[in-house]
Amino acid sequence: MDINQIFDLYQQHPCITTDSRHCPVGSIFIALKGESFDGNRFAASALEKGCSYAIVDEAQYATDSRFILVDDTLVTYKELARLHRRQFNIPVVGITGTNGKTTTKELIAVVLSKKYRVLATEANYNNDVGVPRTLLRISREHEIAVVEMGASHPGDIRKLVEYAEPTCGLITNVGVAHLQGFGSFEGVKRTKGELYDFLKAHEGLVFLNSSNENLSEMATERGITHTLTYGEDGTGEVTGSVSACSPFLEFNWQWKGSSHHVSTHLIGAYNLDNMLAAITVGLHFGVSITDICDALEAYQPGNNRSQLTVTPHNKLIVDAYNANPTSMAAALDNFARMDCKPKMAILGDMRELGAVSAAEHQKTVDRLATAGFDTVWLVGPEFSKTRCDFRKFADTEEVKKAIAAHQPQGFYILIKGSNGIRLFELPSLL
C-alpha cells in the first residue's frame, strides 16, 4: 500500500496514535521505533484495544489485513503528516534556534490567538516525531499554525521543513549546543540555517533579528531579502530595549514612530528578543498593538522556563529544562544584574557538548568566580571535574540530602541545568 492509499485510509479514520496505551476506537496505530522500544511488538495489542488498522514495518507482525506493511513506519508517519498539512492553505510559522524556541513559540501563539484560531506545537514536541504529530492536529477550524522545530544533528531542520512546509519563520539565535551531534558551531549554523534555505527557495518571509550578528550574516550569505526585521540596537523595523528586570522583564518597543511599554511575567533580559519576535510576527499578521501588548503581559511561563517560584523559604528562578553554554551565560549574567540579596545558584551539567564539554564547564565556573553570588552549588560529573572552590555534588539526589540537612533560607536561587540532571525535582524542596 503506497502513501496515497494510506492517506485515503486516514481520511476514513482521521485519528493517528503512536502510543499503544492510547487507542481510540477506529484510529490507526503507527508502530514507531526508538532506542529502547519497538512499536511493532505492540501493534496487535493496539488493534485489540480499538484501533482499526496498524502500520508496521516488520513482516512478521503483519498477520492479517488489518496490518499495513511499509518499509519504514517513521517515514510513513512523516509523509502522511505532509499530505495532511497540504490540505490546508493557511500560514505556517516555522521556528527553530539554539535557545528560546519553546518560549518564542508560545509567545507568538498567544499574540496570534488574539485574532486567529491558532494551532501551536504542544510542549516541546519539536523533533521528527513531534513535528508530524503537530501537523496531523491541523483541522478546518485553524487559521494559522505555529510549528517548533528542534535539531541535534546536521540536516535535522532540512528534513523537518520538507514536511512542515512553513510559509514564514524565524531562527531565535544560534549558540554552542549539541556539539556532540553537530561537531562544531559552524555545524549548528548550517543546520539552523536550513530554515532560511527553505524559505528563500519557496519565497517565504523571514522574521530576522537584525541585531544578532550571526543571524544577519546567515541571511546575507543566503541572499535573503524578503524579511521583516526586529532587534535591540535600533536597526530593525521593530526595536526594543529593557527598562527593568527586577525580577520580571519590562521593556519598551517601537514601531513606525510609536512607542509602547510591556510588563511581563518572565524572568531574564534575554527574553527581550523572544518578545520582539512575537511582536513582529503579530504585526505582520495584523494583530493590533493593544492586543499584542495585552497578550504578552498576560503570558505566564511554565515548564521550568524563566519562572519565578515563591516558596515559604526562598524565591526561585527556575530555568531547569535545558542548558548550554550560551543560555547558561545569559542566565548567569541576568542573575548577576538583578538587584536582590542574598543570591544562590544551583547549576547542573550542560549535556551533549562533546569534546568541548570540559572547557565550557570550566568557562562557566570562571564566570561564576566573578559573579558575586553568595552561594554556588554545582551538580553533575562535568562540573565535578572543574577547578574551583564551589561546593560540588555528584547528582541531584545528593543535593536533596544537603537541602534536608541544611535548608537554605531567604535566598534568591537560580536553578539551571540540562533536563537530564533533574534539577526540576528541587523547587518543591526549597
C-alpha positions as semicolon CSV with decimal commas, in nm:
position;residue;x (nm);y (nm);z (nm)
1;M;0,000;0,000;0,000
2;D;0,155;0,333;-0,107
3;I;0,132;0,660;0,087
4;N;-0,162;0,791;-0,117
5;Q;-0,364;0,480;-0,040
6;I;-0,269;0,511;0,327
7;F;-0,379;0,874;0,321
8;D;-0,715;0,771;0,172
9;L;-0,750;0,526;0,458
10;Y;-0,658;0,801;0,703
11;Q;-0,935;1,018;0,557
12;Q;-1,180;0,748;0,663
13;H;-1,011;0,703;1,004
14;P;-0,874;1,051;1,086
15;C;-0,711;0,967;1,414
16;I;-0,348;0,857;1,445
17;T;-0,189;0,712;1,757
18;T;0,170;0,605;1,817
19;D;0,104;0,501;2,176
20;S;-0,041;0,154;2,226
21;R;-0,169;0,265;2,566
22;H;-0,395;0,518;2,394
23;C;-0,601;0,354;2,121
24;P;-0,925;0,536;2,038
25;V;-1,183;0,323;1,864
26;G;-1,142;0,347;1,487
27;S;-0,794;0,501;1,499
28;I;-0,479;0,399;1,311
29;F;-0,177;0,285;1,510
30;I;0,170;0,359;1,368
31;A;0,440;0,136;1,512
32;L;0,734;0,371;1,562
33;K;1,071;0,256;1,694
34;G;1,314;0,406;1,942
35;E;1,641;0,315;2,105
36;S;1,464;0,116;2,374
37;F;1,130;0,018;2,218
38;D;0,980;-0,132;1,904
39;G;0,620;-0,037;1,833
40;N;0,579;-0,337;1,604
41;R;0,561;-0,555;1,914
42;F;0,253;-0,367;2,034
43;A;0,061;-0,350;1,705
44;A;-0,163;-0,646;1,779
45;S;-0,243;-0,509;2,123
46;A;-0,336;-0,173;1,967
47;L;-0,589;-0,347;1,742
48;E;-0,736;-0,534;2,037
49;K;-0,780;-0,206;2,226
50;G;-0,978;-0,038;1,948
51;C;-0,756;0,065;1,656
52;S;-0,891;-0,026;1,313
53;Y;-0,552;-0,059;1,147
54;A;-0,188;-0,087;1,246
55;I;0,100;0,029;1,028
56;V;0,412;-0,185;1,082
57;D;0,750;-0,223;0,912
58;E;0,837;-0,580;1,011
59;A;0,667;-0,853;0,809
60;Q;0,642;-1,098;1,098
61;Y;0,387;-0,873;1,269
62;A;0,160;-0,827;0,964
63;T;-0,061;-1,130;1,028
64;D;-0,389;-1,020;0,867
65;S;-0,548;-0,745;0,654
66;R;-0,570;-0,500;0,941
67;F;-0,190;-0,469;0,938
68;I;-0,038;-0,239;0,677
69;L;0,324;-0,329;0,599
70;V;0,553;-0,042;0,494
71;D;0,930;-0,004;0,453
72;D;0,973;0,246;0,737
73;T;0,696;0,349;0,976
74;L;0,861;0,681;1,069
75;V;0,890;0,783;0,702
76;T;0,526;0,685;0,651
77;Y;0,426;0,890;0,957
78;K;0,604;1,198;0,823
79;E;0,473;1,158;0,468
80;L;0,121;1,116;0,600
81;A;0,163;1,436;0,804
82;R;0,288;1,625;0,497
83;L;-0,009;1,514;0,287
84;H;-0,242;1,621;0,567
85;R;-0,069;1,957;0,604
86;R;-0,114;2,019;0,228
87;Q;-0,492;2,002;0,267
88;F;-0,484;2,341;0,442
89;N;-0,396;2,668;0,273
90;I;-0,303;2,850;0,591
91;P;0,013;3,032;0,705
92;V;0,259;2,809;0,887
93;V;0,517;2,985;1,106
94;G;0,832;2,776;1,147
95;I;1,055;2,835;1,449
96;T;1,397;2,698;1,529
97;G;1,709;2,813;1,715
98;T;1,950;2,712;1,988
99;N;1,770;2,881;2,277
100;G;1,422;3,022;2,331
101;K;1,234;2,815;2,073
102;T;0,955;2,699;2,301
103;T;0,911;3,033;2,480
104;T;0,906;3,219;2,147
105;K;0,659;2,969;2,004
106;E;0,427;3,019;2,299
107;L;0,456;3,399;2,285
108;I;0,379;3,402;1,912
109;A;0,083;3,171;1,968
110;V;-0,073;3,386;2,242
111;V;-0,027;3,700;2,032
112;L;-0,178;3,547;1,718
113;S;-0,462;3,397;1,923
114;K;-0,590;3,749;1,980
115;K;-0,707;3,748;1,617
116;Y;-0,688;3,393;1,482
117;R;-0,769;3,034;1,568
118;V;-0,415;2,905;1,619
119;L;-0,261;2,559;1,629
120;A;0,077;2,551;1,802
121;T;0,324;2,277;1,888
122;E;0,236;2,124;2,223
123;A;0,508;2,143;2,489
124;N;0,835;2,097;2,301
125;Y;0,737;1,820;2,060
126;N;0,977;1,954;1,800
127;N;1,163;1,651;1,661
128;D;1,093;1,417;1,369
129;V;0,814;1,252;1,569
130;G;0,678;1,567;1,733
131;V;0,652;1,778;1,417
132;P;0,432;1,523;1,231
133;R;0,222;1,496;1,546
134;T;0,163;1,872;1,529
135;L;0,085;1,872;1,157
136;L;-0,170;1,593;1,195
137;R;-0,356;1,808;1,450
138;I;-0,436;2,078;1,194
139;S;-0,808;2,094;1,130
140;R;-1,057;2,309;0,939
141;E;-1,103;2,529;1,244
142;H;-0,742;2,650;1,238
143;E;-0,644;2,970;1,059
144;I;-0,271;2,962;1,128
145;A;-0,014;2,714;1,265
146;V;0,300;2,775;1,470
147;V;0,543;2,485;1,441
148;E;0,856;2,450;1,655
149;M;1,145;2,254;1,507
150;G;1,448;2,129;1,701
151;A;1,776;1,981;1,585
152;S;2,072;1,796;1,730
153;H;2,239;1,665;1,410
154;P;2,326;1,807;1,067
155;G;2,031;1,801;0,829
156;D;1,764;1,777;1,100
157;I;1,595;2,107;1,012
158;R;1,610;2,038;0,639
159;K;1,416;1,716;0,696
160;L;1,158;1,884;0,918
161;V;1,086;2,179;0,688
162;E;1,031;1,939;0,399
163;Y;0,731;1,806;0,590
164;A;0,609;2,117;0,773
165;E;0,649;2,340;0,464
166;P;0,650;2,670;0,658
167;T;0,536;2,982;0,473
168;C;0,735;3,211;0,705
169;G;0,959;3,167;1,004
170;L;1,243;3,269;1,228
171;I;1,559;3,146;1,396
172;T;1,569;3,267;1,755
173;N;1,950;3,250;1,777
174;V;2,245;3,017;1,721
175;G;2,476;2,911;2,001
176;V;2,702;2,642;2,138
177;A;2,478;2,340;2,196
178;H;2,454;1,973;2,091
179;L;2,812;1,989;1,962
180;Q;2,833;1,616;2,020
181;G;2,592;1,587;1,727
182;F;2,675;1,897;1,521
183;G;3,050;1,871;1,553
184;S;3,112;2,246;1,564
185;F;2,944;2,584;1,596
186;E;2,958;2,614;1,217
187;G;2,761;2,289;1,206
188;V;2,496;2,448;1,430
189;K;2,470;2,749;1,198
190;R;2,443;2,538;0,884
191;T;2,168;2,322;1,031
192;K;1,960;2,603;1,179
193;G;2,009;2,794;0,853
194;E;1,825;2,520;0,667
195;L;1,505;2,702;0,768
196;Y;1,630;3,012;0,585
197;D;1,722;2,794;0,285
198;F;1,369;2,655;0,261
199;L;1,200;2,993;0,299
200;K;1,417;3,151;0,034
201;A;1,353;2,864;-0,209
202;H;0,977;2,898;-0,154
203;E;0,958;3,280;-0,136
204;G;0,869;3,271;0,233
205;L;0,909;3,560;0,475
206;V;1,195;3,559;0,726
207;F;1,144;3,736;1,059
208;L;1,503;3,841;1,120
209;N;1,668;3,956;1,441
210;S;1,892;4,213;1,271
211;S;2,079;4,290;1,595
212;N;2,207;3,931;1,605
213;E;2,531;3,927;1,405
214;N;2,521;3,554;1,339
215;L;2,165;3,559;1,206
216;S;2,227;3,868;0,993
217;E;2,537;3,705;0,847
218;M;2,350;3,382;0,777
219;A;2,073;3,573;0,597
220;T;2,320;3,778;0,394
221;E;2,517;3,470;0,290
222;R;2,198;3,319;0,153
223;G;2,090;3,635;-0,026
224;I;1,771;3,661;0,175
225;T;1,589;3,991;0,118
226;H;1,226;3,905;0,194
227;T;1,244;3,996;0,563
228;L;1,071;4,177;0,844
229;T;1,334;4,279;1,097
230;Y;1,346;4,334;1,470
231;G;1,622;4,394;1,720
232;E;1,764;4,567;2,024
233;D;2,001;4,809;1,856
234;G;1,758;5,030;1,669
235;T;1,835;4,880;1,327
236;G;1,519;4,670;1,298
237;E;1,177;4,774;1,182
238;V;1,059;4,672;1,528
239;T;1,302;4,775;1,803
240;G;1,306;4,735;2,179
241;S;1,506;4,787;2,496
242;V;1,493;4,660;2,853
243;S;1,360;4,914;3,103
244;A;1,365;4,693;3,414
245;C;1,441;4,337;3,518
246;S;1,388;4,310;3,892
247;P;1,291;4,035;3,876
248;F;1,042;4,044;3,588
249;L;1,130;4,176;3,245
250;E;0,984;4,513;3,150
251;F;1,064;4,667;2,815
252;N;0,977;4,940;2,569
253;W;0,928;4,873;2,199
254;Q;0,888;5,094;1,896
255;W;0,735;5,057;1,553
256;K;0,666;5,321;1,287
257;G;0,727;5,606;1,529
258;S;0,506;5,480;1,811
259;S;0,641;5,358;2,147
260;H;0,486;5,106;2,385
261;H;0,564;4,959;2,728
262;V;0,516;4,597;2,836
263;S;0,549;4,446;3,184
264;T;0,592;4,070;3,164
265;H;0,587;3,769;3,396
266;L;0,913;3,637;3,252
267;I;1,249;3,638;3,425
268;G;1,552;3,747;3,224
269;A;1,660;4,028;2,995
270;Y;1,748;3,757;2,741
271;N;1,374;3,715;2,680
272;L;1,354;4,056;2,511
273;D;1,444;3,904;2,174
274;N;1,169;3,644;2,217
275;M;0,919;3,920;2,294
276;L;1,025;4,127;1,994
277;A;0,992;3,822;1,769
278;A;0,633;3,769;1,885
279;I;0,554;4,138;1,835
280;T;0,696;4,133;1,482
281;V;0,502;3,822;1,381
282;G;0,184;3,969;1,533
283;L;0,223;4,297;1,346
284;H;0,279;4,114;1,018
285;F;-0,045;3,924;1,064
286;G;-0,242;4,235;1,158
287;V;-0,283;4,187;1,532
288;S;-0,349;4,525;1,695
289;I;-0,083;4,686;1,913
290;T;-0,319;4,683;2,210
291;D;-0,385;4,311;2,169
292;I;-0,015;4,236;2,128
293;C;0,076;4,416;2,450
294;D;-0,213;4,259;2,640
295;A;-0,116;3,909;2,524
296;L;0,248;3,949;2,627
297;E;0,159;4,095;2,967
298;A;-0,084;3,811;3,038
299;Y;0,154;3,532;2,939
300;Q;0,260;3,310;3,231
301;P;0,566;3,088;3,172
302;G;0,560;2,719;3,256
303;N;0,764;2,401;3,215
304;N;1,054;2,527;3,429
305;R;1,139;2,803;3,182
306;S;1,220;3,151;3,317
307;Q;0,977;3,108;3,605
308;L;0,976;3,284;3,940
309;T;0,852;3,050;4,212
310;V;0,798;3,177;4,564
311;T;0,821;2,917;4,840
312;P;0,788;2,955;5,219
313;H;1,169;2,967;5,238
314;N;1,306;3,125;4,919
315;K;1,237;3,288;4,583
316;L;1,338;3,059;4,298
317;I;1,429;3,143;3,941
318;V;1,362;2,810;3,775
319;D;1,517;2,754;3,433
320;A;1,589;2,385;3,463
321;Y;1,452;2,249;3,137
322;N;1,772;2,277;2,938
323;A;2,115;2,435;2,941
324;N;2,404;2,502;2,707
325;P;2,693;2,749;2,730
326;T;2,500;3,027;2,556
327;S;2,187;3,003;2,768
328;M;2,387;2,944;3,086
329;A;2,592;3,261;3,030
330;A;2,276;3,463;2,965
331;A;2,108;3,330;3,280
332;L;2,412;3,399;3,498
333;D;2,461;3,750;3,360
334;N;2,095;3,830;3,415
335;F;2,103;3,693;3,770
336;A;2,415;3,896;3,846
337;R;2,240;4,216;3,732
338;M;1,932;4,155;3,945
339;D;1,906;4,383;4,247
340;C;1,840;4,121;4,514
341;K;2,023;3,961;4,805
342;P;2,138;3,705;4,904
343;K;2,188;3,507;4,585
344;M;2,239;3,133;4,545
345;A;2,297;2,939;4,223
346;I;2,233;2,566;4,181
347;L;2,371;2,469;3,841
348;G;2,361;2,133;3,667
349;D;2,579;1,993;3,390
350;M;2,531;2,109;3,031
351;R;2,499;1,789;2,831
352;E;2,584;1,686;2,472
353;L;2,882;1,921;2,434
354;G;3,119;1,653;2,313
355;A;3,489;1,735;2,303
356;V;3,442;2,091;2,432
357;S;3,246;1,989;2,742
358;A;3,532;2,023;2,991
359;A;3,638;2,361;2,855
360;E;3,284;2,501;2,850
361;H;3,212;2,390;3,206
362;Q;3,535;2,549;3,321
363;K;3,435;2,874;3,145
364;T;3,109;2,870;3,338
365;V;3,294;2,818;3,667
366;D;3,532;3,102;3,583
367;R;3,235;3,327;3,514
368;L;3,086;3,230;3,850
369;A;3,408;3,326;4,026
370;T;3,346;3,693;3,944
371;A;2,964;3,693;3,962
372;G;2,947;3,775;4,333
373;F;2,688;3,513;4,427
374;D;2,671;3,429;4,796
375;T;2,641;3,051;4,749
376;V;2,705;2,825;4,449
377;W;2,628;2,454;4,423
378;L;2,742;2,260;4,114
379;V;2,574;1,934;4,019
380;G;2,689;1,655;3,789
381;P;3,002;1,477;3,669
382;E;3,115;1,751;3,430
383;F;3,105;2,027;3,690
384;S;3,274;1,789;3,934
385;K;3,585;1,792;3,710
386;T;3,622;2,170;3,714
387;R;3,883;2,365;3,909
388;C;3,702;2,576;4,167
389;D;3,621;2,614;4,536
390;F;3,243;2,586;4,494
391;R;3,051;2,302;4,653
392;K;3,006;2,008;4,417
393;F;2,750;1,728;4,409
394;A;2,759;1,408;4,206
395;D;2,388;1,424;4,129
396;T;2,054;1,574;4,231
397;E;1,998;1,308;4,496
398;E;2,300;1,441;4,686
399;V;2,158;1,793;4,659
400;K;1,830;1,675;4,809
401;K;2,016;1,536;5,109
402;A;2,200;1,865;5,155
403;I;1,874;2,059;5,143
404;A;1,719;1,827;5,401
405;A;2,018;1,872;5,632
406;H;2,060;2,248;5,591
407;Q;1,751;2,414;5,444
408;P;1,853;2,735;5,261
409;Q;1,651;3,029;5,390
410;G;1,581;3,373;5,247
411;F;1,771;3,330;4,919
412;Y;1,702;3,421;4,561
413;I;1,802;3,091;4,399
414;L;1,880;3,039;4,030
415;I;1,824;2,676;3,926
416;K;1,956;2,589;3,582
417;G;2,090;2,278;3,411
418;S;2,019;2,023;3,141
419;N;1,692;1,838;3,186
420;G;1,871;1,505;3,236
421;I;2,032;1,633;3,557
422;R;1,677;1,655;3,701
423;L;1,713;1,984;3,887
424;F;1,341;2,029;3,825
425;E;1,291;1,800;4,124
426;L;1,436;2,061;4,362
427;P;1,185;2,351;4,376
428;S;0,938;2,161;4,593
429;L;1,216;2,108;4,848
430;L;1,344;2,465;4,858
